């Protein structure tokens, strides 16, 4: 089973400048999924 560390995904994504995050569809997807699964807000 694959372990998911959503807190790390969120922490790293928040360090990436927002324009760059929004230019990469996969990064944005992972970030959005982590936020959704943790109930966190951007």
Residue pairs with C-beta under 8 A, 6 or more apart in sequence:
4 37
6 33
6 34
6 37
6 38
6 40
7 34
7 38
9 30
9 31
9 34
10 31
10 34
10 35
10 38
10 40
13 21
13 27
13 30
13 31
13 34
16 27
21 27
21 28
21 31
22 28
34 40
35 41
35 42
